[in-house]
Amino acid sequence: MSIQKPKGTQDFLPGTVETWQYIEKTARDVCRRFHYKEIRTPIFEHTELFQRGVGETTDIVEKEMYTFLDKGKRSISLRPEGTAGVVRAYVENKLYAEPEVCKLYYTGPMFRYEQPQAGRYRQFHQFGVEAFGATDPAIDAEVIALGYTIYTELGIQGVRVEINSVGNPASRAAYRESLLAFLEPKRDVLCKDCQSRMERNPLRVLDCKVDQHHFAGAPELLEFLDEECSSHFAAVQSHLTGMGIPFSINPRLVRGLDYYTHTAFEYKAEGIGAIDTIGGGGRYNGLVGQIGGNDQPGIGFGIGLERTVLVLEAQGVAIPQEAELAAYLVGMGEAAEREVTKLLYQLRLAGIVAEKDYLGRKMKAQMKSADRFNAKYVAILGDDELAAGEISVKRMSTGEQTKVPLSEFTSWLTTH
């Protein structure tokens, strides 16, 4: 029996991986224009990082992390999300010492042990950004706009932004008491997860997909914001309006991680059934301190690449194709084959996409191969052409043939 890939993972094959490259290229280009720089962090970290950063009462830490003891008996976890590792790197490498706002982006695989379904895998991929060092509401709006711009430049239609304020610790403490008073009479009818969350993190109760019908009339966090939180949230809205970013306020939006403060947001798009959230993030003004650094404000988001691919496919977005094969080279005879191998390398060094046969096939089979590769030209070099210092070139779309001096072939291809 052959070995197969683990449950909840994927192979990205030629013909499919081009969509991923298109997404990553677009996202990197948007980040370049917004002046964000790439950071790469380890795929695994000390488990304590995620317990501190993500929150011990979150589903991610409680149920979903791939955690193991290494040979030194240290508890190690595969990263379930990107922010905690970036914050750790920001603190450890003293990036806070720079005089400017630190603006970073990352991309790569994350890991969560959960039941695979459409757009959700045990190894999944995120593209994210983090900005450290500024409390200005304008940076909140910039980060939200950056993610929105990635989606729109990919060609996704109907992207919606939902925002909320989850306040500061003082306003959340007041809201927590009000929410508990609302939930207590319903305790016995709530699911076990909600009952557990009531004890440790009541705000997470509202995330529950099972008990939503019990939450009608629940108090809203926006009612408990103090002046600082209210003015910050109003300024974010004003900036988004000025940028022309479409948004709506969702007072139930709290996000699933413990570290958020002030602004929380999600990106929505149609195309993947009941699941319409394709990315999200928020501000985390206390997270750097929790992870052991001199506290700095921060804000960021993560985009789910699997879900982005599904939306692109569902909306029928055409992915730009890479340049076709410019030339397929055919050598007829031992000396011509050696020359073709050398010529092929010269073409590639000049930036020309080119190929040849490596299976010893006859001319007819090589022509079929060139056709399958959608080659623009087939260039044939035999003993006679080699002796004359030229190569015979056929344009596949018209059948037109011409002879080109070997010494000029590379430059000829760049202009035809």
Secondary structure, 3 states (H helix, E strand, C coil): CCCCCCCCCCCCCCCCHHHHHHHHHHHHHHHHHCCCEECCCCCEEEHHHHHHHHHCCCHHHHHHCCEEECCCCCEEEECCCCHHHHHHHHHHCCHHHCCCCEEEEEEEEEECCCCCECCECCEEEEEEEEEECCCCHHHHHHHHHHHHHHHHHHCCCCCEEEEEECCCHHHHHHHHHHHHHHHHHHHHHCCHHHHHHHHHCHHHHHHCCCCHHHCCCCCCHHHHCCHHHHHHHHHHHHHHHHHCCCEEECCCCCCCCCCCEEEEEEEECCCCCCCCEEEEEEECCCHHHHCCCCCCCEEEEEEEHHHHHHHHHHCCCCCCCCCCCCEEEEECCHHHHHHHHHHHHHHHHCCCCEEECCCCCCHHHHHHHHHHCCCCEEEEECHHHHHHCEEEEEECCCCCEEEEEHHHHHHHHHHC
